[in-house]
Amino acid sequence: MTDNTQAIDLTELPRTIMEYLTAHRTRDADAAITHFTDDAVVIDDGRTYRGPAEIRGWLERSSGEYTYTIELIGSERIDDEHYTAINHLEGDFPGGVVDLYFRFTLRDGRIARLVIEA
């Protein structure tokens, strides 16, 4: 993959990413999980979650661990399958404020890989 990263308007993110981000923001694990492939991988906070059961567990734990707000503040397109959504979080987690990069890999219109990093 060559680095042809370009900033894009938030409305240009693929529908599956926008719907996932909405479900993530509203802490709706049932809706969020539908956007992942059956063999999807999520990497967050140094941990790897594979497949629907582990990803659902991660979604449910992460939504209840801290109280926070999340706002989509930027997006980038690398190619037709790779996108980054930049989210600003504020809450009662250590540090209290962070911008997180949600790096998506899509396959057949669904999320095959999601890496979340500061």
Secondary structure by P-SEA (a helix, b strand, c coil): cccbbbbbccccccaaaaaaaaaaaaccaaaaaaacccbbbbbccccccccaaaaaaaaaaaaccccccccccccccccccbbbbbbbbbccccccbbbbbbbbbbccccccbbbbcc
